[in-house]
């Protein structure tokens, strides 16, 4: 909304027009599906569709409501950090975020008891920062805990191999459409100011705090995610292409590099990659094979999600009938 009201940039589309187009597409898709169903299946479809449309907003509303308290908590922690700096416990107010809960409670108790010279936690903060920087370079596992018996579900997870090579990256086709543009690798809110209209948003993962960028993005590409994750849902709402769960996007795509995103096929082509590089990723050597592999991955992920939802619904129904 802010981008739209700031008419000087032309960065934001009219939200009312976007909603009108989305509603028209929804009505068209609904009519097409209902026309192919017999009366019994049509009745079941109508009931499930109504339930989905009523329940889907709850997820985004819940996440937004949880986030309402963050600004107040951050202000409180910044003030606490400022006092800990004055007492010599940490080097900068922002370092308060690297303290463990037990350490913070101990320091607060000492402060409340009148102590104004507290133990120095600077070395611990520095070690944790270094560990965090190292872990950021590691591809996260598909699920936790990463036990042996859970590995049988790896084939159902959306992200492909984390060692993709070649100019074509494969992921989950999350929102249809294709676009070519410059990639903007965004690590977090500190990078939001670098994002300009027409950039392809490349990130590890997105959360509701990233939603304003979708109004300016030409497409979305992430390391982590599937058909039901935040980036997929918002990209479809905004009508922009999205490929999620590549596993390697933030490591393989350079900031400013031109990329072609095909949200229907689930592929991201690195246009500045040397032409002689051979795509060594498993699952095929050409675009058609990439399409089949990506679609299959998307269907497998959707089937897994549907199975989980079905199990939860069944458990709730059984519990209510007890």
Secondary structure, 3 states (H helix, E strand, C coil): CHHHHCCCCCCCCCHHHHHHHHHHHHHHHHHHHHHCCCHHHHHHHHHHHHHHHHHHHHHHHHHHHHHCCHHHHHHHHHHHHHHHHHCCCCCCHHHHHHCCHHHHHHHHHHHHCCCCCCCCCHHHHHHHHHHHHHHHCCCCCCCCCCCCHHHHHHHHCCCCCCCCCCCEEECEEEECCEEEEEEEECCCHHHHHHCCCCCEEEECCCCHHHHHHHCCCCEEEECCCCCCCHHHHHHHHHCCEEEECCCCHHHHCCCCCEEEEECCCCEEEECCCCCCCCCCCCCCCCHHHHHHHHHHHHHHHHHHHHHHHHHHHHHHHHHHHC
